Amino acid sequence: MNACLDIRDLSAVLPNGQRVLRSVSLAVQPGEVRALVGESGAGKTMIGKAVLGVLPSSVRIVEGDMRLEGEDLGKLQPKARRTLIGARTALIPQDPLTALNPSRRIGSQMTDRLVRILGWSGEKADTRIRQLLDEVQIRDPDRVLKSYPHELSGGMRQRVLIAAAFAAEPRLIVADEPTTALDVTVQKQILRLIAQLQREHGTAILFVTHDLGVVAKISQRVSVLYAGKVVEEAETAALFAAPQHPYTRALIAATPRYTDPFASLRPVDEAVLAGLASEIAAADQVWRRPHG
């Protein structure tokens, strides 16, 4: 069976030649939640944008390939690639306020993709959207669909975008730090919703985050990214039980512990970062553990 998403040796550069992705390889199996974790600037969002075909014009892919359910995206003509990506993938963005058009009502924005890209009738799209709004526990769909984005809370806006992402039954959803812009209480609610919908719909998710706590809650497998390179990959439980790479161990050690309110946070050791710079410059080793 083909992986839902299969990225092999993907590298990308800026105009000055700086590599922002370095031989990235990872696969997301059908129905799997794969976490992609790393600090800010590691290249997590860049990978998500590459998958969705929305890389900035200043970023150029120089090697590697991406396959979506066996289809090599790099070999498709631009129109065919956009059609395939539009039909089989969706995005849950980081900031729901900036992701929504402030001048359009929620209803027209939610049905637009279903009608314009997938060719659904307006009636079918409206029925489907209302079904998904119910699944994300929005109990007053008429009010929400008639609202403008600024008239809804942050948590409600994110529920709208989650419903929109699942509405067309995509094979793969890229969730780009979907709880970062929300307060802690709402974060937990949104994570539970995503996990519940993922189980019910069987959708594969590439979950981009810098938060190891989120990784532990939602993913089956995790890839650790540093400076555009995957340095470790494992099943989530195995990664936390026995991290192999020094950077992974440092990330876990730097995670706040709430058992002792007076404990000091441990920053990532400078020696670890210096060693990583040398490793990335000279080596290709990835601590990759197979499925158990």
Buried (B, 14 or more C-beta within 10 A) or exposed (E): EEBBBBBBEBBBBEEEEEBBBBBBBBBBBBBBBBBBBBBEEBBBBBBBBBBBBEBEEEBEBEEBBBBBBEBEBEEBEEEEBEBBBBBBBBBBBBBBBEBBEEEEBBBEBBBBBBBEBBEBEEEBBBEBBBEBBEBBEBEEBEEBBEBBBEEBEBBBBBBBBBBBBBBBEBBBBBBBBBBBBBEEEBBBBBBEBBBEBBEEBEBBBBBBBBBBEBBBBBBBBBBBBBBBBBBBBBBBBBBBEEBBBBBBBBBBBBEEEEEEEEEEEEEBBEEBBEEBEEBBEEEEEBBBBEEE
